[in-house]
């Protein structure tokens, strides 16, 4: 099974990446200068408004950009109840967690399009080469794309041995299929340090502001898709 990654970056204003399997296009992504993806970026945001009908908040994460934060994307471990609100008195509402003018750390999970705002979350995640770190989570797991039962069992044991700190969950990515415990441990250490830096930066910056920027398309694609089954990479620029 021939699987190749094709990277086209000869034009400065546009990058294109494709993954071809047996001559058939499997994945294709474009990133342009005038429409750069912000998915994965972390921002200091300010709550601009609460919509009780939608049970959601509108959060300004950049000077000219509001984002949409629904109640389903509020991690209660990261966003505590507002003072004086009763957790058991009624079904949880967005107004129990957020109020206008409140500062909040958010991550973009879906780019905005046309007049539609970007989708935001407080279920944070940071992707490394082999792991995804999930601050504010207690669960860990293994990518569903790793189907080999023997490898899944091996990785499950390694995840137990890694024992991430309390309040952090991890997921082994597809790229972690056959890597060693040492490599996974190194990736975890890097991601924990990265999250420390995110929190430190967020504390020092005003809101709204960019706190952490996800890698560009080419680096992100190599990180996310360069797995053991990729046999060739073609790139048209040194």
C-alpha positions as CSV (number, residue, x, y, z in Angstrom):
1,X,0.0,0.0,0.0
2,X,1.7,3.2,-1.2
3,X,0.9,6.3,0.8
4,X,2.6,9.7,0.1
5,X,2.5,13.2,1.5
6,X,2.7,16.0,-1.1
7,X,3.6,19.5,0.1
8,X,3.3,22.5,-2.2
9,X,4.8,25.8,-0.8
10,X,6.4,27.5,-3.8
11,X,3.9,30.3,-3.6
12,X,4.4,32.4,-0.5
13,X,0.8,33.4,-0.2
14,X,-0.5,29.8,-0.1
15,X,0.5,26.4,1.3
16,X,-1.2,23.1,0.1
17,X,-0.8,19.7,1.6
18,X,-2.2,16.4,0.2
19,X,-2.0,12.8,1.3
20,X,-2.4,10.3,-1.6
21,X,-3.0,6.6,-1.0
22,X,-2.5,4.2,-4.0
23,X,-2.9,7.2,-6.4
24,X,-6.2,8.3,-4.8
25,X,-6.5,11.7,-2.9
26,X,-7.2,11.0,0.8
27,X,-6.6,14.3,2.5
28,X,-6.2,17.8,1.1
29,X,-5.8,21.1,3.0
30,X,-5.0,24.7,2.0
31,X,-3.8,27.6,4.1
32,X,-3.6,31.1,2.6
33,X,-2.3,34.4,4.0
34,X,-5.7,36.1,3.8
35,X,-7.5,33.2,5.5
36,X,-5.1,31.7,8.0
37,X,-6.6,29.0,10.3
38,X,-6.8,29.8,14.0
39,X,-8.1,26.4,15.0
40,X,-6.2,25.3,18.1
41,X,-5.1,28.8,19.1
42,X,-5.6,29.8,22.7
43,X,-6.8,33.3,23.6
44,X,-7.5,35.5,26.6
45,X,-11.1,36.4,26.0
46,X,-13.7,38.8,27.4
47,X,-17.4,37.7,27.7
48,X,-19.3,40.3,25.6
49,X,-22.8,38.9,26.1
50,X,-24.9,36.0,27.4
51,X,-27.7,34.5,25.3
52,X,-30.0,32.6,27.6
53,X,-32.1,31.3,24.7
54,X,-29.1,29.6,23.1
55,X,-27.5,28.9,26.5
56,X,-24.3,30.3,25.1
57,X,-21.9,33.2,25.4
58,X,-20.3,35.5,22.9
59,X,-16.6,36.0,23.8
60,X,-14.3,38.5,22.2
61,X,-11.0,36.8,21.7
62,X,-9.4,39.4,19.4
63,X,-9.9,43.1,18.9
64,X,-12.3,42.6,16.0
65,X,-13.4,39.0,16.5
66,X,-16.2,37.6,18.7
67,X,-16.5,33.8,19.1
68,X,-19.3,31.5,20.1
69,X,-19.1,29.5,23.3
70,X,-22.0,27.2,24.0
71,X,-22.7,25.6,27.4
72,X,-21.7,22.2,26.1
73,X,-18.1,23.6,25.7
74,X,-17.9,24.8,29.3
75,X,-15.6,22.5,31.3
76,X,-16.9,22.9,34.9
77,X,-13.5,22.0,36.2
78,X,-11.9,25.0,34.5
79,X,-14.8,27.4,34.9
80,X,-16.3,27.5,38.4
81,X,-19.7,28.5,39.5
82,X,-20.2,32.3,39.8
83,X,-20.5,33.5,43.4
84,X,-24.0,33.0,44.9
85,X,-25.1,30.5,42.3
86,X,-26.6,27.2,43.4
87,X,-25.2,24.2,41.6
88,X,-28.1,21.8,42.6
89,X,-31.0,24.3,42.4
90,X,-31.7,23.9,38.7
91,X,-30.3,22.7,35.4
92,X,-27.0,24.3,34.7
93,X,-27.3,27.5,32.6
94,X,-24.6,29.6,30.9
95,X,-25.4,32.5,33.3
96,X,-24.4,30.3,36.3
97,X,-20.8,30.1,34.9
98,X,-20.2,33.3,33.0
99,X,-21.2,37.0,33.1
100,X,-20.6,40.0,30.9
101,X,-17.1,41.5,31.2
102,X,-15.6,38.3,32.7
103,X,-12.1,37.3,31.5
104,X,-11.9,33.7,30.3
105,X,-9.2,31.5,28.6
106,X,-10.7,29.9,25.4
107,X,-9.4,27.7,22.6
108,X,-10.7,27.8,19.0
109,X,-12.2,24.4,17.9
110,X,-13.6,25.6,14.6
111,X,-12.7,28.5,12.3
112,X,-15.3,31.2,11.6
113,X,-16.7,31.3,8.1
114,X,-18.3,34.3,6.4
115,X,-20.5,35.9,9.1
116,X,-20.4,32.8,11.3
117,X,-18.1,33.3,14.3
118,X,-15.4,30.9,15.4
119,X,-16.5,28.1,17.8
120,X,-14.7,28.2,21.2
121,X,-14.2,25.8,24.1
122,X,-12.8,25.6,27.6
123,X,-12.0,21.9,27.1
124,X,-8.4,22.7,26.3
125,X,-6.2,20.3,24.4
126,X,-2.5,20.6,23.2
127,X,-1.2,18.3,20.5
128,X,2.3,16.9,20.6
129,X,3.9,14.4,18.2
130,X,2.5,11.3,19.9
131,X,0.2,12.6,22.6
132,X,-2.7,15.0,23.1
133,X,-2.7,16.7,26.6
134,X,-6.1,17.6,28.0
135,X,-5.9,20.0,31.0
136,X,-8.9,19.7,33.2
137,X,-9.7,16.1,32.3
138,X,-9.4,12.9,34.2
139,X,-9.7,10.5,31.3
140,X,-7.0,9.0,29.1
141,X,-7.2,6.9,26.0
142,X,-5.8,5.7,22.7
143,X,-6.7,6.8,19.2
144,X,-9.4,4.7,17.5
145,X,-7.3,4.6,14.4
146,X,-4.9,2.3,16.2
147,X,-6.8,-0.9,15.7
148,X,-4.2,-3.6,16.4
149,X,-5.3,-5.2,19.7
150,X,-1.7,-6.0,20.8
151,X,-0.5,-2.5,20.3
152,X,-3.6,-1.1,22.1
153,X,-2.9,-3.2,25.1
154,X,0.8,-2.3,25.1
155,X,-0.1,1.4,24.9
156,X,-2.7,1.1,27.6
157,X,-0.1,-0.2,30.0
158,X,2.3,2.6,29.1
159,X,-0.4,5.2,29.6
160,X,-1.0,3.8,33.1
161,X,2.8,3.9,33.8
162,X,3.1,7.5,32.5
163,X,0.6,8.6,35.2
164,X,-0.1,12.2,34.2
165,X,-0.6,14.6,37.0
166,X,-4.0,14.9,38.6
167,X,-6.3,17.1,36.5
168,X,-4.7,16.1,33.2
169,X,-5.8,13.5,30.6
170,X,-3.9,12.2,27.6
171,X,-4.7,10.5,24.4
172,X,-2.1,8.5,22.4
173,X,-2.3,9.7,18.8
174,X,-2.1,7.5,15.7
175,X,1.6,8.5,15.3
176,X,2.3,6.8,18.7
177,X,1.5,3.4,17.2
178,X,4.8,1.7,17.8
179,X,6.8,4.3,19.8
180,X,8.6,3.5,23.0
181,X,7.6,4.5,26.6
182,X,10.6,6.8,26.7
183,X,9.4,8.8,23.6
184,X,5.9,9.0,25.0
185,X,7.3,10.2,28.4
186,X,9.3,12.9,26.6
187,X,6.3,14.1,24.7
188,X,4.2,14.3,27.9
189,X,6.9,16.2,29.7
190,X,7.1,18.7,26.8
191,X,3.3,19.2,26.7
192,X,3.1,19.7,30.5
193,X,5.8,22.4,30.2
194,X,4.0,23.9,27.2
195,X,0.7,24.2,29.2
196,X,2.7,25.9,32.1
197,X,3.9,28.4,29.6
198,X,0.4,29.0,28.3
199,X,-0.9,29.7,31.8
200,X,2.0,32.0,32.6
201,X,1.6,33.9,29.3
202,X,-2.1,34.2,29.8
203,X,-1.6,35.7,33.3
204,X,0.8,38.3,31.9
205,X,-1.3,39.4,28.9
206,X,-4.3,41.7,28.8
207,X,-7.6,40.5,27.2
208,X,-8.5,40.0,24.5
209,X,-5.1,38.7,23.3
210,X,-3.5,35.7,21.6
211,X,-1.8,33.4,24.2
212,X,-0.8,30.3,22.1
213,X,-0.6,29.9,18.4
214,X,-1.0,26.5,16.7
215,X,1.7,25.5,14.2
216,X,1.2,26.4,10.5
217,X,-0.3,24.0,8.0
218,X,2.9,22.2,6.9
219,X,4.3,21.6,10.4
220,X,0.9,20.7,11.7
221,X,0.3,18.2,8.9
222,X,3.7,16.5,9.4
223,X,3.0,16.3,13.1
224,X,-0.5,15.0,12.7
225,X,-0.3,12.8,9.6
226,X,3.3,11.6,9.2
227,X,2.7,8.1,10.6
228,X,4.4,4.7,10.0
229,X,2.3,4.0,6.9
230,X,3.6,7.1,5.0
231,X,6.2,5.8,2.6
232,X,7.2,9.0,0.8
233,X,7.1,12.8,1.3
234,X,7.5,15.2,-1.7
235,X,8.1,18.8,-1.0
236,X,8.8,21.4,-3.7
237,X,10.9,23.8,-1.7
238,X,14.0,23.3,0.5
